[in-house]
Amino acid sequence: MTVPRYDQPLDTPRQMAKRGFKWAASHDAWAFSLREASDDVFGKVYRLFTPMTEEQLQLAALKGHRVAFAVERLPSGQLAVNPLLAPAKDKLRLMREDLYWEMVVSVVGKGSFLTTPANRLARQLQESGLLLVWEERAAHKWDLAAIGHTFQTKGPTSLTTLHLIGVFVLWLIGIFISCVIFAYEVLHRRQFPP
């Protein structure tokens, strides 16, 4: 009996860079933040990025090509996953470390009359939790919660008898066939001695 050999799963950007594992998304914007990275690891990760069309992404996910796919972790913890990856969600898993993260900023001119009202509005929205409620509603509307939760890593699975039952069934079939052949040979020798 042979078992296919699998590599360790990618859990960090450093492992991704070391193995030269390509990653893809539907637009270059996914990699813009890494473009000016001074760190060697993130520089290599940026060079490993490949923009793909929606059809190429779906084909790569379904065929099991050796490509990582970009998903976005929203502030509430939901995952924004490209709907084209949903059919292949059983074959995919999340890395333990995020590839990168960044803050969303707003810029206004120095001395602008909009600075104070914009700061007040942003603080009120953040304190009230309204942004998280909107995010939660959008996640349920687009079914991001159902897709995202299936990508959560559960850790290694302990083997049970259900995992091995196929091997035992094949073994028993082999034993049964060999016993039938042995019985046939014994009976055949008794009827026709050499």
C-alpha positions, -999 to 999 in steps of 0.1 A, spaced: 0 0 0 14 34 -9 4 68 4 9 100 -17 36 123 -3 24 158 6 44 189 14 39 208 46 11 234 41 21 270 36 14 290 68 37 321 65 48 345 38 84 334 45 75 298 35 57 311 5 88 330 -7 111 301 2 92 276 -20 85 301 -48 48 295 -45 28 317 -69 -3 335 -57 -30 351 -78 -60 375 -78 -82 392 -103 -63 426 -103 -29 440 -97 -43 461 -68 -40 430 -45 -2 434 -47 2 472 -48 10 473 -10 40 449 -15 54 467 -45 78 489 -25 87 463 1 123 466 13 122 432 30 136 404 8 108 380 17 80 404 7 99 415 -24 100 379 -35 63 374 -26 55 405 -47 74 390 -77 54 357 -73 21 375 -78 2 367 -110 -29 386 -121 -55 362 -136 -88 367 -153 -119 354 -135 -120 324 -158 -83 316 -151 -89 319 -114 -118 295 -114 -100 270 -136 -69 271 -114 -90 266 -83 -110 237 -97 -81 219 -113 -60 222 -81 -31 241 -97 -3 250 -73 -15 286 -69 -25 305 -37 -55 328 -40 -60 362 -23 -89 366 1 -96 396 23 -101 394 60 -126 422 69 -124 441 103 -151 420 118 -132 388 110 -154 378 80 -136 366 49 -144 383 16 -138 354 -9 -142 356 -46 -174 337 -54 -156 319 -82 -135 301 -56 -165 288 -37 -169 256 -57 -133 247 -48 -135 256 -11 -130 220 1 -96 219 -16 -84 252 -1 -71 262 33 -61 295 50 -25 304 59 -20 308 96 -4 342 91 -19 370 69 2 379 39 -1 416 48 -25 440 63 -30 477 61 -50 506 74 -76 525 54 -68 562 55 -85 594 43 -65 624 32 -76 660 33 -56 691 25 -38 709 53 -61 734 71 -92 721 53 -125 729 68 -135 693 63 -109 679 87 -129 683 119 -163 671 106 -146 641 89 -127 631 120 -159 634 141 -179 613 116 -153 586 114 -150 584 152 -188 582 157 -191 555 131 -163 535 147 -176 539 183 -212 531 174 -202 498 156 -222 508 126 -194 499 102 -193 464 116 -231 461 113 -229 471 77 -201 447 71 -221 419 87 -252 426 66 -231 427 34 -215 394 44 -249 378 49 -263 393 17 -235 380 -4 -232 348 16 -196 356 26 -201 340 60 -209 306 46 -180 306 22 -155 321 46 -162 297 75 -154 267 54 -119 280 48 -111 282 85 -82 258 94 -92 232 119 -58 217 124 -47 181 118 -73 153 117 -68 122 138 -73 90 118 -103 69 127 -115 35 114 -138 54 89 -107 68 72 -92 33 69 -123 13 60 -116 13 23 -82 -3 28 -97 -30 50 -125 -37 25 -99 -42 -2 -78 -64 21 -109 -86 29 -118 -89 -8 -82 -100 -15 -83 -126 13 -117 -139 1 -105 -143 -35 -73 -160 -24 -93 -184 -2 -116 -193 -31 -86 -199 -55 -69 -220 -28 -101 -241 -23 -104 -246 -61 -68 -257 -64 -72 -282 -35 -104 -297 -50 -89 -297 -85 -59 -317 -72 -81 -343 -55 -101 -349 -87 -71 -349 -110 -40 -361 -92 -6 -353 -108 
